[in-house]
Amino acid sequence: MDNDKQPSKQELLDQRYLAMARIWAQNSYCKRRQVGALLVKDKMIISDGYNGTPSGFENDCEDDDKTKPYVLHAEANAITKVACSNNSSQGATMYITASPCIECAKLIIQAGIRRVVYSDEYRSTDGVELLRRAGIEVVHTEDVLIIK
């Protein structure tokens, strides 16, 4: 974004929700990478998630610096959490601190999420490419909060 250009209301909202997702990521016990996700619909947070082990499991995400195979990604946690509620993710926006992997992209598509905003790049772009192929709006932005 140019310094001369004023951010739109949507850009300001995106920055604020990404900042909140970054804070939420701090709940993760994962050492290698902490990721947070928020699901927003009609300017209301309807779900949240961070990467970690399933409920009832130990909070250690890694064995010898390798991620355990049953660790859930932040996006999967947010989507399964909303599935257990009375809310619907249909038409929602997902804010994620890292771009989604291909497995999470498939969940995002099936959950009816129409927009994804993320800050950090994941090691593979397959997830983002799949989302775009499905017609989902994908926005990559820095999560530097713009206070006006």
Contact map, one row per residue, 1 for C-alpha under 8 A:
1110101000000000000000000000000000000000000000000000000000000000000000000000000000000000000000000000000000000000000000000000000000000000000000000000
1111100000000000000000000000000000000000000000000000000000000000000000000000000000000000000000000000000000000000000000000000000000000000000000000000
1111110000000000000000000000000000000000000000000000000000000000000000000000000000000000000000000000000000000000000000000000000000000000000000000000
0111110000000000000000000000000000000000000000000000000000000000000000000000000000000000000000000000000000000000000000000000000000000000000000000000
1111111000000000000000000000000000000000000000000000000000000000000000000000000000000000000000000000000000000000000000000000000000000000000000000000
0011111100000000000000000000000000000000000000000000000000000000000000000000000000000000000000000000000000000000000000000000000000000000000000000000
1000111111110000000000000000000000000000000000000000000000000000000000000000000000000000000000000000000000000000000000000000000000000000000000000000
0000011111110000000000000000000000000000000000000000000000000000000000000000000000000000000000000000000000000000000000000000000000000000000000000000
0000001111111000000000000000000000000000000000000000000000000000000000000000000000000000000000000000000000000000000000000000000000000000000000000000
0000001111111100000000000000000000000000000000000000000000000000000000000000000000000000000000000000000000000000000000000000000000000000000000000000
0000001111111110000000000000000000000000000000000000000000000000000000000000000000000000000000000000000000000000000000000000000000000000000000000000
0000001111111111000000000000000000000000000000000000000000000000000000000000000000000000000000000000000000000000000000000000000000000000000000001100
0000000011111111100000000000000000000000000000000000000000000000000000000000000000000000000000000000000000000000000000000000000000000000000000000000
0000000001111111110000000000000000000000000000000000000000000000000000000000000000000000000000100000000000000000000010000000000000000000000000000000
0000000000111111111000000000000000000000000000000000000000000000000000000000000000000000000000000000000000000000000000000000000000000000000001111100
0000000000011111111100000000000000000000000000000000000000000000000000000000000000000000000000000000000000000000000000000000000000000000000000101100
0000000000001111111110000000000000000100000000000000000000000000000000000000000000000000000000100000000000000000000000000000000000000000000000000000
0000000000000111111111000000000000000000000000000000000000000000000000000000000000000000000000111000000000000000000011100000000000000000000000100000
0000000000000011111111100000000000000000000000000000000000000000000000000000000000000000000000000000000000000000000000000000000000000000000000111000
0000000000000001111111110000000000000000000000000000000000000000000000000000000000000000000000000000000000000000000000000000000000000000000000000000
0000000000000000111111111000000000011100000000000000000000000000000000000000000000000000000000111000000000000000000000000000000000000000000000000000
0000000000000000011111111100000000110000000000000000000000000000000000000000000000000000000000001000000000000000000000000000000000000000000000000000
0000000000000000001111111110000000010000000000000000000000000000000000000000000000000000000000000000000000000000000000000000000000000000000000000000
0000000000000000000111111110000000011000000000011100000000000000000000000000000000000000000000000000000000000000000000000000000000000000000000000000
0000000000000000000011111111000001111000000000001110000000000000000000000000000000000000000000001000000000000000000000000000000000000000000000000000
0000000000000000000001111111100001110000000000000000000000000000000000000000000000000000000000000000000000000000000000000000000000000000000000000000
0000000000000000000000111111100000000000000000000100000000000000000000000000000000000000000000000000000000000000000000000000000000000000000000000000
0000000000000000000000001111110001100000000000000111000000000000000000000000000000000000000000000000000000000000000000000000000000000000000000000000
0000000000000000000000000111111001000000000000000011000000111000000000000000000000000000000000000000000000000000000000000000000000000000000000000000
0000000000000000000000000001111111000000000000000011000000011100000000000000000000000000000000000000000000000000000000000000000000000000000000000000
0000000000000000000000000000111111000000000000000000000000001100000000000000000000000000000000000000000000000000000000000000000000000000000000000000
0000000000000000000000000000011111000000000000000000000000000000100000000000000000000000000000000000000000000000000000000000000000000000000000000000
0000000000000000000000000000011111100000000000000000000000000000000000000000000000000000000000000000000000000000000000000000000000000000000000000000
0000000000000000000000001101111111110000000000000110000000000000000000000000000000000000000000000000000000000000000000000000000000000000000000000000
0000000000000000000001001101000011111000000000000110000000000000000000001100000000000000000000011100000000000000000000000000000000000000000000000000
0000000000000000000011111100000001111100000000011110000000000000000000000110000000000000000000011100000000000000000000000000000000000000000000000000
0000000000000000000010011000000000111110000000011100000000000000000000000110010000000000000001111000000000000000000000000000000000000000000000000000
0000000000000000100010000000000000011111000011111000000000000000000000000000010000000000000001110000000000000000000000000000000000000000000000000000
0000000000000000000000000000000000001111100011110000000000000000000000000000010000000000100111100000000000000000000000000000000000000000000000000000
0000000000000000000000000000000000000111111111100000000000000000000000000000000000000000000111100000000000000000000000000000000000000000000000000000
0000000000000000000000000000000000000011111111000000000000000000000000000000000000000000101110000000000000000000000000000000000000000000000000000000
0000000000000000000000000000000000000001111100000000000000000000000000000000000000000000000100000000000000000000000000000000000000000000000000000000
0000000000000000000000000000000000000001111110000000000000000000000000000000000000000000000000000000000000000000000000000000000000000000000000000000
0000000000000000000000000000000000000001111111000000000000000000000000000000000000000000000000000000000000000000000000000000000000000000000000000000
0000000000000000000000000000000000000111101111110000000000000000000000000000000000000000000000000000000000000000000000000000000000000000000000000000
0000000000000000000000000000000000000111100111110000000000000000000000000000000001000010100000000000000000000000000000000000000000000000000000000000
0000000000000000000000000000000000000111000011111000000000000000000000000000011011000000000000000000000000000000000000000000000000000000000000000000
0000000000000000000000010000000000011110000011111100000000000000000000000100110010000000000000000000000000000000000000000000000000000000000000000000
0000000000000000000000011000000000011100000000111110000000000000000000000111110010000000000000000000000000000000000000000000000000000000000000000000
0000000000000000000000011011000001111000000000011111000000000000000000001110110000000000000000000000000000000000000000000000000000000000000000000000
0000000000000000000000001001110001110000000000001111100000000000000000111110100000000000000000000000000000000000000000000000000000000000000000000000
0000000000000000000000000001110000000000000000000111110000111000000000111100000000000000000000000000000000000000000000000000000000000000000000000000
0000000000000000000000000000000000000000000000000011111011111000000001110000000000000000000000000000000000000000000000000000000000000000000000000000
0000000000000000000000000000000000000000000000000001111110000000000001110000000000000000000000000000000000000000000000000000000000000000000000000000
0000000000000000000000000000000000000000000000000000111110000000000000000000000000000000000000000000000000000000000000000000000000000000000000000000
0000000000000000000000000000000000000000000000000000011111000000000000000000000000000000000000000000000000000000000000000000000000000000000000000000
0000000000000000000000000000000000000000000000000000111111100000000000000000000000000000000000000000000000000000000000000000000000000000000000000000
0000000000000000000000000000000000000000000000000000100111110000000000000000000000000000000000000000000000000000000000000000000000000000000000000000
0000000000000000000000000000100000000000000000000001100011111000000000000000000000000000000000000000000000000000000000000000000000000000000000000000
0000000000000000000000000000110000000000000000000001100001111110000000000000000000000000000000000000000000000000000000000000000000000000000000000000
0000000000000000000000000000111000000000000000000001100000111110001100100000000000000000000000000000000000000000000000000000000000000000000000000000
0000000000000000000000000000011000000000000000000000000000011111111100000000000000000000000000000000000000000000000000000000000000000000000000000000
0000000000000000000000000000000000000000000000000000000000011111111100000000000000000000000000000000000000000000000000000000000000000000000000000000
0000000000000000000000000000000000000000000000000000000000000111110000000000000000000000000000000000000000000000000000000000000000000000000000000000
0000000000000000000000000000000100000000000000000000000000000111111000000000000000000000000000000000000000000000000000000000000000000000000000000000
0000000000000000000000000000000000000000000000000000000000000111111100000000000000000000000000000000000000000000000000000000000000000000000000000000
0000000000000000000000000000000000000000000000000000000000001110111110100000000000000000000000000000000000000000000000000000000000000000000000000000
0000000000000000000000000000000000000000000000000000000000001110011111100000000000000000000000000000000000000000000000000000000000000000000000000000
0000000000000000000000000000000000000000000000000000000000000000001111100000000000000000000000000000000000000000000000000000000000000000000000000000
0000000000000000000000000000000000000000000000000000110000000000000111110000000000000000000000000000000000000000000000000000000000000000000000000000
0000000000000000000000000000000000000000000000000011110000001000001111111000000000000000000000000000000000000000000000000000000000000000000000000000
0000000000000000000000000000000000000000000000000011110000000000000001111101100000000000000000000000000000000000000000000000000000000000000000000000
0000000000000000000000000000000000100000000000000111000000000000000000111111100000000000000000000000000100000000000000000000000000000000000000000000
0000000000000000000000000000000000111000000000011111000000000000000000011111110000000000000000010000000000000000000000000000000000000000000000000000
0000000000000000000000000000000000011000000000001110000000000000000000001111111000000000000000010001000100010000000000000000000000000000000000000000
0000000000000000000000000000000000000000000000001000000000000000000000011111111100000000000000000000000100100000000000000000000000000000000000000000
0000000000000000000000000000000000000000000000011110000000000000000000011111111110000000000000000000000000000000000000000000000000000000000000000000
0000000000000000000000000000000000001110000000111100000000000000000000000111111111000000000000000000000000000000000000000000000000000000000000000000
0000000000000000000000000000000000000000000000100000000000000000000000000011111111100000100000000000000000110010000000000000000000000000000000000000
0000000000000000000000000000000000000000000000000000000000000000000000000001111111110000000000000000000000000000000000000000000000000000000000000000
0000000000000000000000000000000000000000000000111000000000000000000000000000111111111000000000000000000000000000000000000000000000000000000000000000
0000000000000000000000000000000000000000000001100000000000000000000000000000011111111111100000000000000000000000000000000000000000000000000000000000
0000000000000000000000000000000000000000000000000000000000000000000000000000001111111111000000000000000000000000000000000000000000000000000000000000
0000000000000000000000000000000000000000000000000000000000000000000000000000000111111100000000000000000000000000000000000000000000000000000000000000
0000000000000000000000000000000000000000000000000000000000000000000000000000000011111110000000000000000000000000000000000000000000000000000000000000
0000000000000000000000000000000000000000000000000000000000000000000000000000000001111111000000000000000000000000000000000000000000000000000000000000
0000000000000000000000000000000000000000000001000000000000000000000000000000000001101111100000000000000000000000000000000000000000000000000000000000
0000000000000000000000000000000000000000000000000000000000000000000000000000000001100111110000000000000000000000000000000000000000000000000000000000
0000000000000000000000000000000000000010100001000000000000000000000000000000001001000011111100000000000000000011100000000000000000000000000000000000
0000000000000000000000000000000000000000000000000000000000000000000000000000000000000001111100000000000000000011110000000000000000000000000000000000
0000000000000000000000000000000000000000100000000000000000000000000000000000000000000000111110000000000000000001111000000000000000000000000000000000
0000000000000000000000000000000000000011110000000000000000000000000000000000000000000000111111000000000000000001111000000000000000000000000000000000
0000000000000000000000000000000000000011100000000000000000000000000000000000000000000000001111100000000000000000111110000000000000000000000000000000
0000000000000000000000000000000000001111000000000000000000000000000000000000000000000000000111110000000000000000101110000000000000000000000000000000
0000000000000100110010000000000000001111000000000000000000000000000000000000000000000000000011111000000000000000000111000000000000000000000000000000
0000000000000000010010000000000000111100000000000000000000000000000000000110000000000000000001111111000000000000000111100000000000000000000000000000
0000000000000000010011001000000000111000000000000000000000000000000000000000000000000000000000111110000000000000000001110000000000000000000000000000
0000000000000000000000000000000000110000000000000000000000000000000000000000000000000000000000011111000000000000000001111100000000000000000000000000
0000000000000000000000000000000000000000000000000000000000000000000000000000000000000000000000011111100000000000000001111100101100000000000000000000
0000000000000000000000000000000000000000000000000000000000000000000000000010000000000000000000010111111110000000000000000100001100000000000000000000
0000000000000000000000000000000000000000000000000000000000000000000000000000000000000000000000000011111110000000000000000101111100000000000000000000
0000000000000000000000000000000000000000000000000000000000000000000000000000000000000000000000000001111111000000000000000000011101000000000000000000
0000000000000000000000000000000000000000000000000000000000000000000000000000000000000000000000000001111111100000000000000000001000000000000000000000
0000000000000000000000000000000000000000000000000000000000000000000000001011000000000000000000000001111111110000000000000000001000000000000000000000
0000000000000000000000000000000000000000000000000000000000000000000000000000000000000000000000000001111111111000000000000000001101100000000000000000
0000000000000000000000000000000000000000000000000000000000000000000000000000000000000000000000000000011111111100000000000000001001100000000000000000
0000000000000000000000000000000000000000000000000000000000000000000000000001001000000000000000000000001111111110000000000000000000000000000000000000
0000000000000000000000000000000000000000000000000000000000000000000000000010001000000000000000000000000111111111100000000000000000000000000000000000
0000000000000000000000000000000000000000000000000000000000000000000000000000000000000000000000000000000011111111110000000000000000100101000000000000
0000000000000000000000000000000000000000000000000000000000000000000000000000000000000000000000000000000001111111100000000000000000000000000000000000
0000000000000000000000000000000000000000000000000000000000000000000000000000001000000000110000000000000000111111100000000000000000000000000000000000
0000000000000000000000000000000000000000000000000000000000000000000000000000000000000000111100000000000000011111110000000000000000000000000000000000
0000000000000000000000000000000000000000000000000000000000000000000000000000000000000000111111000000000000011111111100000000000000000001000000000000
0000000000000000000000000000000000000000000000000000000000000000000000000000000000000000011110000000000000001001111100000000000000000011100000000000
0000000000000000000000000000000000000000000000000000000000000000000000000000000000000000001111000000000000000000111110000000000000000001111000000000
0000000000000000000000000000000000000000000000000000000000000000000000000000000000000000000011110000000000000000111111000000000000000001111000000000
0000000000000100010000000000000000000000000000000000000000000000000000000000000000000000000011110000000000000000001111100000000000000000011110000000
0000000000000000010000000000000000000000000000000000000000000000000000000000000000000000000000111110000000000000000111111000000000000000001111000000
0000000000000000010000000000000000000000000000000000000000000000000000000000000000000000000000011110000000000000000011111000000000000000000111100000
0000000000000000000000000000000000000000000000000000000000000000000000000000000000000000000000001110000000000000000001111100000000000000000101000000
0000000000000000000000000000000000000000000000000000000000000000000000000000000000000000000000000110000000000000000001111111100000000000000000000000
0000000000000000000000000000000000000000000000000000000000000000000000000000000000000000000000000111100000000000000000011111100000000000000000000000
0000000000000000000000000000000000000000000000000000000000000000000000000000000000000000000000000000000000000000000000001111100000000000000000000000
0000000000000000000000000000000000000000000000000000000000000000000000000000000000000000000000000000100000000000000000001111111000000000000000000000
0000000000000000000000000000000000000000000000000000000000000000000000000000000000000000000000000010100000000000000000001111111110000000000000000000
0000000000000000000000000000000000000000000000000000000000000000000000000000000000000000000000000000110000000000000000000001111111000000000000000000
0000000000000000000000000000000000000000000000000000000000000000000000000000000000000000000000000011111111000000000000000001111111100000000000000000
0000000000000000000000000000000000000000000000000000000000000000000000000000000000000000000000000011110010000000000000000000111111110000010000000000
0000000000000000000000000000000000000000000000000000000000000000000000000000000000000000000000000000000000000000000000000000111111111000000000000000
0000000000000000000000000000000000000000000000000000000000000000000000000000000000000000000000000000010011000000000000000000011111111100000000000000
0000000000000000000000000000000000000000000000000000000000000000000000000000000000000000000000000000000011001000000000000000001111111111110000000000
0000000000000000000000000000000000000000000000000000000000000000000000000000000000000000000000000000000000000000000000000000000111111111110000000000
0000000000000000000000000000000000000000000000000000000000000000000000000000000000000000000000000000000000000000000000000000000011111111000000000000
0000000000000000000000000000000000000000000000000000000000000000000000000000000000000000000000000000000000001000000000000000000001111111000000000000
0000000000000000000000000000000000000000000000000000000000000000000000000000000000000000000000000000000000000000010000000000000000111111100000000000
0000000000000000000000000000000000000000000000000000000000000000000000000000000000000000000000000000000000001000111100000000000000111111110000000000
0000000000000000000000000000000000000000000000000000000000000000000000000000000000000000000000000000000000000000011100000000000000110011111000000000
0000000000000000000000000000000000000000000000000000000000000000000000000000000000000000000000000000000000000000001110000000000100110001111100000000
0000000000000000000000000000000000000000000000000000000000000000000000000000000000000000000000000000000000000000001111000000000000000000111110000000
0000000000000000000000000000000000000000000000000000000000000000000000000000000000000000000000000000000000000000000011110000000000000000011111000000
0000000000000000000000000000000000000000000000000000000000000000000000000000000000000000000000000000000000000000000011100000000000000000001111100000
0000000000000010000000000000000000000000000000000000000000000000000000000000000000000000000000000000000000000000000001110000000000000000000111110000
0000000000000011011000000000000000000000000000000000000000000000000000000000000000000000000000000000000000000000000000100000000000000000000011111000
0000000000000010001000000000000000000000000000000000000000000000000000000000000000000000000000000000000000000000000000000000000000000000000001111100
0000000000010011001000000000000000000000000000000000000000000000000000000000000000000000000000000000000000000000000000000000000000000000000000111110
0000000000010011000000000000000000000000000000000000000000000000000000000000000000000000000000000000000000000000000000000000000000000000000000011111
0000000000000000000000000000000000000000000000000000000000000000000000000000000000000000000000000000000000000000000000000000000000000000000000001111
0000000000000000000000000000000000000000000000000000000000000000000000000000000000000000000000000000000000000000000000000000000000000000000000000111
